[in-house]
Amino acid sequence: MTAYIIKSAISLLVLLVLYHLALEREKMHRFNRFYLLFALAFSLVLPLITIPVYVEAEAIPVSFQDAGTTAAIVSPQEQPEESMLPLLIIIAYLSITLIFFIRFAININSFLRKIRKNTKIPFGAAKLVLLNERVLPHTFLNYIFVSREEYENGLIEEELYTHELTHVRQRHTLDILFIELLKTIFWFNPLFYLYGRSIRLNHEFLADEQVVHTTSNAAYYQNLLLQKASGATLALASNLNFSITKKRLQMMTKTTNKTKAYVLKAGLAPVVALMLGLMCTEEVIAQQKLADIPSKQVRSIEVKSITQKEHDSIKKANPGKYDGNYKEFGIVTVKYTDDNNRHVTIKDVVKKDAAAKPQLSEVFIKEIKDIAPERIRKIENEMVSEVEMKQLNEKKSGIADWDPDAKYRKLTVTYVDENGKEAKKIDYIKEKPGVNPTSISGNITSKMGNEDNLIYKGNEVTIQPNFEGKGLAGFYEFINKNLMLPKLPDGTHRIYVSFVVEVDGSVSDIKIMRSPNEELSANVISVIKQTGGKWIPGEVKEKPVRVGFNLPISINIKN
């Protein structure tokens, strides 16, 4: 949301500055009206646009900063309590927005109430609403509000009627309602208030232009405006009395030749294109060997659909590879750790079928059987809903022997992987006459171990395992005192370790998931073994349970 607000504000500011520098003082009011409305709409949509740019590039590793200490082991800080600040900000925003909405509704209702309670007289394309108080003529939608006394005594000049009728015919109230609604939602952004002033002033230029064109007596109309230039401006109304009368008087006698107007209009296109290029483009890095990345090194994979325009842009770089319907392609983002323990992010555009991982039921079952029984947490066997079937059919599922006309069951196995994290395996099984689908998962269900063998995650237990009464801070303190460090180069080195705290306080299943140095790995395993028997086990419902940990150890070296 923050990125959206910033991008939108930059666009609003650039386009508004451009308007004041190049357009506001020129007599091209109809184009200016379009420009201001376009600037608002474009700035609201701009942050949502992504234009991928296909490039050939090497993956760039993420570097670690030097913490500036010597041979110090840095433990993660204790998990802070969740801050209430974001919630308070949301509540404050919604509360203030509600107040602005109420004010917005009250302003609209005040006009509707005047329309209902006062006499209305047809007047060309509009209706006059006769008010009992002395007011300057002003317009809301197709209603022109005037003083009853002045109307009945013929004291309202013809030029004022022409001015207000122009507001009605050109539907200026709709512009004002639009900007007022935006100000209600984005009340914290002063740029919307500046746009509101510019829109109202341009409305007055348009109405003045029509009056001068109709009467051909600019001097008389200017004197009339000076006589009437007092009083308050009404919210949501197109008013005769606008605060910057001097600008209106100057604009009446100004001219802009057609060539200059054409140049100014044409010059806006490069500005819009430049903003799209700077704020919306995203590099798509080609990587032909995604499949070569070892699965254990992959940290996350994301597949995102692309639009027709994005596909057209990519297709220009490599027509042969990206021929076909844009719906068949997706952007794959892979985050992984390379052989040198560097964090790398790469992107590629692939066919969605290629990004999927087809699995035969036989292969799926074989994979499940290879999971240690005590790690299986839950097995779910359910009918695939019509909605999910539709989604699978739309993306062609990527499942071998898929039959869009058949009914399927979804077999989901939840288990704890080797890193102590919860994982799932899913397979889709086509129902056949005379076959009981539940028998397929029956063999797997029988493999589930005793509940006492389950390994819980830290957030699943009632009481966390506690090292010598000091929690994880005590564990890191013990590591800091007892770990023998091999010779390491300057910089930050991270080693990731997993282990299980047993119900008797011992530790088991110690594994190094990632390490920059084999000697360091051996030393870490050795020191963690020394913590055995010093743990107070975790509990679930007052019962000691096995708890798996997956922890980083950061070492900052500065020789």
Residue pairs with C-beta under 8 A, 6 or more apart in sequence:
3 47
4 47
4 48
5 189
7 46
7 47
7 279
8 43
8 44
8 46
8 47
9 43
9 189
9 191
10 279
11 39
11 42
11 43
11 46
11 275
11 279
12 39
12 40
12 43
12 189
12 191
12 192
12 195
13 191
14 271
14 275
15 35
15 39
15 42
15 43
15 271
16 39
16 191
16 194
16 195
16 198
18 268
18 271
19 32
19 35
19 36
19 39
19 198
20 198
22 264
22 267
23 31
23 32
23 35
23 264
24 32
24 198
24 201
24 202
25 251
25 254
26 32
26 254
26 256
26 260
26 261
26 264
27 205
27 209
27 251
27 254
27 255
27 256
28 256
28 261
28 264
28 265
29 202
29 205
29 206
29 209
30 206
31 261
31 265
32 202
32 205
33 175
33 199
33 202
33 203
33 206
35 268
36 195
36 198
36 199
36 202
37 175
37 178
37 199
39 195
40 178
40 179
40 182
40 192
40 195
42 272
44 182
46 275
46 276
46 279
46 280
47 279
49 276
49 280
50 280
50 282
50 310
51 276
51 277
51 280
51 281
51 282
51 309
51 310
51 313
52 281
52 282
52 283
52 284
52 306
52 310
52 313
52 314
52 331
52 349
53 281
53 282
53 283
53 284
53 313
54 284
54 286
54 313
54 314
54 316
54 317
54 318
54 349
55 283
55 284
55 285
55 286
56 285
56 286
57 283
57 285
57 286
59 285
59 287
59 338
59 344
59 345
59 346
60 344
61 338
61 340
61 342
61 343
61 344
62 342
62 343
62 344
62 345
63 342
64 491
64 492
64 494
65 492
66 490
66 491
66 492
66 556
66 558
67 74
67 492
67 556
68 556
68 558
69 556
69 558
70 556
70 557
70 558
70 559
71 485
71 555
71 556
71 557
72 480
72 555
72 556
73 476
73 479
73 480
73 483
73 553
73 554
73 555
74 554
74 555
74 556
75 472
75 473
75 475
75 476
75 477
75 479
75 480
75 553
75 554
76 472
76 476
76 551
76 552
76 554
78 471
78 472
78 473
93 188
96 187
97 184
97 185
97 187
100 183
100 184
100 187
101 184
103 184
104 180
104 181
104 184
107 180
107 235
107 236
108 236
111 140
111 141
111 143
111 236
111 237
114 129
114 131
114 145
115 129
115 143
118 129
118 130
118 131
118 132
118 148
119 129
119 130
119 148
120 127
120 128
120 129
120 130
120 143
121 127
121 128
121 130
122 128
123 144
123 161
123 165
124 165
125 142
125 165
125 168
125 169
126 139
126 142
126 143
126 144
126 164
126 165
126 168
127 142
127 143
127 144
128 143
128 144
128 146
128 151
129 143
129 144
129 145
129 146
130 146
130 147
130 148
130 151
131 145
131 146
131 147
131 148
132 148
133 147
134 147
134 149
134 150
135 145
135 146
135 147
135 231
136 228
136 231
136 239
136 240
136 241
137 144
137 145
137 146
137 156
137 160
137 161
137 163
137 164
137 240
138 144
138 145
138 164
138 234
138 237
138 238
138 239
138 240
139 145
139 164
139 167
139 168
139 172
139 173
139 237
139 238
139 239
140 173
140 236
140 237
140 238
141 168
141 173
142 168
144 161
144 164
144 165
144 168
145 237
146 156
147 156
149 155
150 156
157 224
158 215
159 211
159 215
159 220
159 221
159 224
160 224
160 228
160 240
162 210
162 211
162 214
162 215
163 207
163 208
163 210
163 211
163 240
164 207
164 238
164 240
166 206
166 207
166 210
166 211
167 173
167 203
167 207
167 238
170 203
170 206
172 203
172 206
172 207
172 238
173 236
173 237
173 238
175 199
175 203
176 196
176 199
176 200
176 203
176 236
176 237
176 238
177 236
179 192
179 195
179 196
179 199
180 196
180 235
180 236
182 192
182 195
183 192
183 193
183 196
186 192
200 238
200 239
200 242
201 242
201 244
201 247
201 248
203 238
204 242
204 248
205 248
205 251
207 238
208 221
208 248
208 251
208 252
209 252
211 221
212 218
212 221
212 252
215 221
218 252
218 253
221 252
222 249
222 252
225 245
225 248
225 249
226 245
226 249
228 240
228 241
229 241
229 245
230 241
231 241
232 241
233 239
233 241
233 242
233 243
242 248
283 347
284 314
284 331
284 347
284 348
284 349
285 346
285 347
285 348
286 348
286 349
287 334
287 346
287 347
287 348
288 348
290 332
290 334
290 346
290 348
290 350
293 334
293 336
297 336
297 337
297 338
298 334
298 335
298 336
299 335
299 336
299 337
299 343
300 333
300 334
300 335
301 332
301 333
301 334
301 335
302 332
302 333
303 330
303 331
303 332
303 333
303 352
303 355
304 330
304 331
304 333
305 327
305 330
305 331
306 314
306 326
306 329
306 330
306 331
306 349
307 326
308 326
310 326
311 322
311 326
311 329
312 326
314 322
314 329
314 349
315 322
315 323
322 329
322 349
324 351
328 351
328 352
328 353
329 349
329 350
329 351
329 352
330 349
330 350
330 351
330 352
330 355
331 347
331 348
331 349
332 347
332 348
332 349
332 350
332 355
333 345
333 346
333 347
334 345
334 346
334 347
334 348
335 343
335 344
335 345
336 344
336 346
337 343
337 344
337 514
338 344
341 494
341 514
341 515
341 516
352 395
352 396
352 398
353 396
353 398
355 398
356 395
356 397
356 398
356 399
357 398
358 398
358 399
358 400
359 399
359 400
359 427
360 400
360 401
361 427
361 429
361 440
364 411
364 425
364 427
365 427
365 440
365 443
365 444
367 425
368 376
368 413
368 425
368 444
368 447
369 444
369 447
371 413
371 415
372 449
373 447
373 448
373 449
373 453
374 449
374 450
374 453
374 454
374 455
375 415
375 416
375 417
375 455
376 413
376 414
376 415
376 444
376 447
376 448
376 449
377 414
377 415
377 416
377 422
377 454
378 412
378 413
378 414
379 411
379 412
379 413
379 414
379 441
379 444
379 445
379 448
380 410
380 411
380 412
380 413
380 414
381 409
381 410
381 411
381 412
381 437
381 438
381 440
381 441
382 409
382 410
382 412
383 407
383 408
383 409
383 410
384 392
384 407
384 408
384 409
384 410
384 428
388 410
389 408
392 399
392 402
392 408
392 428
393 404
396 402
397 428
399 428
401 430
402 428
403 430
406 430
406 431
407 430
407 431
408 428
408 429
408 430
408 431
409 428
409 429
409 431
409 437
410 426
410 427
410 428
410 429
411 426
411 427
411 428
411 429
411 440
411 441
412 424
412 425
412 426
413 424
413 425
413 426
413 444
414 422
414 423
414 424
415 422
415 423
415 424
415 425
416 422
416 423
416 455
416 457
416 548
417 423
418 498
418 511
419 498
419 511
419 513
419 550
420 455
420 457
420 498
420 500
420 548
420 549
420 550
421 457
421 550
422 457
429 437
429 440
431 437
452 503
453 546
454 545
454 546
455 500
455 546
455 547
455 548
456 538
456 540
456 545
456 546
456 547
456 548
457 547
457 548
458 464
458 538
458 547
458 549
460 540
461 538
461 539
461 540
461 545
461 547
462 538
462 539
462 540
462 541
462 542
463 538
463 539
464 471
464 538
464 547
465 501
465 535
465 536
465 537
465 538
465 547
465 549
466 474
466 535
466 536
467 474
467 475
467 478
467 531
467 534
467 535
467 536
468 474
468 478
468 534
469 536
470 477
472 551
475 531
476 553
478 527
478 530
478 531
478 534
479 524
479 527
479 528
479 553
482 527
482 530
483 523
483 524
483 527
484 523
484 527
485 520
485 523
485 555
485 557
486 517
486 519
486 520
486 523
488 516
488 517
488 520
488 555
488 557
489 557
490 557
490 558
490 559
491 556
491 557
492 554
492 555
492 556
492 557
493 516
493 517
493 520
493 554
493 555
493 556
493 557
494 514
494 516
494 552
494 553
494 554
494 555
495 512
495 514
495 515
495 516
495 520
495 521
495 524
495 552
495 553
495 555
496 512
496 513
496 514
496 515
496 550
496 551
496 552
496 553
497 510
497 511
497 512
497 513
497 524
497 525
497 528
497 550
497 551
497 553
498 509
498 510
498 511
498 513
498 548
498 549
498 550
498 551
499 507
499 508
499 509
499 510
499 511
499 528
499 548
499 549
500 507
500 508
500 509
500 546
500 547
500 548
500 549
501 507
501 535
501 537
501 538
501 546
501 547
501 549
502 508
502 537
502 546
503 537
503 544
503 545
503 546
504 533
504 537
505 532
505 533
505 534
505 535
505 536
505 537
506 532
506 533
506 535
507 528
507 529
507 531
507 532
507 535
509 548
510 525
510 528
510 529
512 521
512 524
512 525
513 550
515 521
515 524
520 555
524 553
537 544
537 545
537 547
538 544
538 545
538 547
539 545
